Amino acid sequence: MGLSGSPAVWQRLIDRVLGADLDPYVFAYLDDIIIVTPTFKQHLEILEKVINRIHAAGLTLNRDKCKFCREELKYLGYVVNQAVLHVDPEKVQAILNIPTPRNVTEVRRVVGLASWYRRFIRDFSTIVSPLTSLLKKGKSFH
């Protein structure tokens, strides 16, 4: 059992280790770090900085989990290629395969999963409003 704030503490640590100067090219979510650059040369330069900073902080990388110099990769439920974020079709299919929610807990789960991709869905709030209305206090679920 860990500390309840452990993920937030880790995120602050990794953000501090990587530094704000790498911001436009390096994205970190907990222990998932991605480097997106316009050129291969720049990618190698940024990669070297990231590795050096991680080691200087006394942290290590698991070589088996690292993927270097990829033109496309899956990251946090998205597909990233040519510095563009796309929806991962496998994740969308998983959402489409979720059975119809039968209670408030299941509605909350479906809305939460779908919300992860809201930036790709025009008028998301309008589309999901019939479901979110079921989450209001005192609302009966049928």
C-alpha distance (Angstrom), angle and dihedral (degrees) to the residues before:
residue distance angle dihedral
M1 . . .
G2 3.81 . .
L3 3.75 134.4 .
S4 3.79 114.6 -69.7
G5 3.80 91.4 -128.2
S6 3.80 94.4 46.5
P7 3.82 97.0 112.0
A8 3.81 91.8 50.7
V9 3.81 91.4 46.8
W10 3.81 91.1 49.0
Q11 3.81 91.8 47.8
R12 3.80 91.3 52.8
L13 3.80 90.1 48.0
I14 3.80 94.9 50.2
D15 3.82 91.0 45.2
R16 3.80 89.7 52.6
V17 3.83 92.9 45.7
L18 3.81 93.5 50.6
G19 3.81 94.2 42.8
A20 3.78 132.4 -143.2
D21 3.81 93.1 -95.6
L22 3.83 89.4 75.1
D23 3.81 91.6 50.1
P24 3.77 100.4 113.7
Y25 3.81 91.8 51.8
V26 3.80 108.0 28.0
F27 3.79 125.6 62.7
A28 3.78 122.9 -177.6
Y29 3.76 129.3 -172.3
L30 3.78 108.5 179.3
D31 3.80 103.8 -59.8
D32 3.81 96.3 -13.1
I33 3.80 111.2 95.9
I34 3.78 124.6 179.3
I35 3.79 129.2 -173.5
V36 3.80 118.4 -157.0
T37 3.81 118.9 -177.6
P38 3.79 135.8 162.3
T39 3.82 94.7 -126.2
F40 3.78 136.1 36.7
K41 3.81 91.1 -128.5
Q42 3.79 91.3 54.9
H43 3.80 89.9 45.4
L44 3.80 91.1 57.5
E45 3.82 91.6 47.4
I46 3.81 92.8 51.1
L47 3.81 91.6 42.7
E48 3.80 90.4 55.2
K49 3.82 90.8 50.6
V50 3.80 92.1 49.3
I51 3.80 93.6 49.1
N52 3.81 92.2 46.1
R53 3.82 92.4 49.8
I54 3.79 92.6 47.9
H55 3.80 91.7 51.0
A56 3.83 92.7 43.5
A57 3.81 88.1 56.1
G58 3.80 90.1 54.6
L59 3.80 92.8 -110.1
T60 3.78 126.0 131.0
L61 3.78 136.4 -146.2
N62 3.79 124.7 -135.2
R63 3.80 101.8 -128.2
D64 3.82 92.0 -157.9
K65 3.81 90.7 59.4
C66 3.81 96.2 44.7
K67 3.80 121.8 98.4
F68 3.77 115.2 -167.0
C69 3.80 132.5 -161.9
R70 3.80 97.4 -2.6
E71 3.78 122.5 167.1
E72 3.80 89.7 -152.5
L73 3.78 134.0 17.2
K74 3.77 142.9 160.7
Y75 3.79 114.6 -110.1
L76 3.80 126.9 176.0
G77 3.79 93.8 -24.9
Y78 3.79 94.4 -43.9
V79 3.78 134.7 97.7
V80 3.80 114.3 -128.9
N81 3.79 121.5 -161.9
Q82 3.79 132.1 153.2
A83 3.82 88.2 2.5
V84 3.82 90.9 -61.6
L85 3.80 125.2 121.4
H86 3.81 116.7 -135.2
V87 3.78 133.6 178.3
D88 3.81 112.8 -98.8
P89 3.84 103.9 -119.9
E90 3.82 91.0 -148.6
K91 3.81 91.0 57.7
V92 3.80 91.9 47.9
Q93 3.80 90.2 50.8
A94 3.81 89.7 50.3
I95 3.81 89.8 54.1
L96 3.81 91.5 47.3
N97 3.81 89.8 51.9
I98 3.81 94.0 55.3
P99 3.80 109.4 115.1
T100 3.80 119.0 -115.7
P101 3.81 108.0 -77.6
R102 3.81 114.3 -106.4
N103 3.79 101.0 -171.3
V104 3.81 142.9 19.6
T105 3.80 93.3 -90.1
E106 3.80 91.6 55.1
V107 3.83 92.1 45.6
R108 3.81 89.4 51.8
R109 3.82 89.8 51.0
V110 3.82 93.7 50.0
V111 3.81 92.9 46.7
G112 3.81 90.2 48.1
L113 3.79 93.3 50.6
A114 3.79 93.2 46.3
S115 3.82 91.3 46.0
W116 3.80 89.8 62.9
Y117 3.83 86.6 71.9
R118 3.81 98.2 38.2
R119 3.81 92.5 118.1
F120 3.81 88.1 66.8
I121 3.81 96.4 46.9
R122 3.78 117.3 78.5
D123 3.82 112.7 -138.8
F124 3.80 90.6 7.3
S125 3.81 93.4 160.5
T126 3.80 91.5 53.5
I127 3.79 92.7 47.1
V128 3.80 94.0 48.9
S129 3.83 96.8 39.9
P130 3.84 94.6 97.4
L131 3.80 87.8 57.8
T132 3.80 96.5 42.6
S133 3.81 90.0 50.6
L134 3.81 86.9 62.9
L135 3.81 88.8 61.0
K136 3.80 95.1 60.7
K137 3.78 116.1 114.4
G138 3.78 113.3 -95.6
K139 3.81 93.5 16.8
S140 3.79 112.2 133.0
F141 3.77 117.5 -133.3
H142 3.81 118.8 -137.5
